[in-house]
């Protein structure tokens, strides 16, 4: 999630977005807090699409580019991240910061 530099005026304008980030990332961070980072890879030469794994449980792919990223395992819209549980216990979830 982003780092925020806030004062009262900025918070008033951004509180809905901040709450969305908090609601998405807080449960994920609680789940990952004690998991080791086990893999990191750039998926594109420009390094705007990357994937990271924690333990043997969770893989997060982030697309920071302005276009959809597609390979044999994922079709990820621009500016979106996807969380996948490796054991298949949960469906993948996506987060797009601008809605």
Helices and strands as residue ranges (DSSP letters): H 8-32, E 37-42, E 49-54, E 58-63, E 69-70, E 75-76, E 80-85, E 93-96
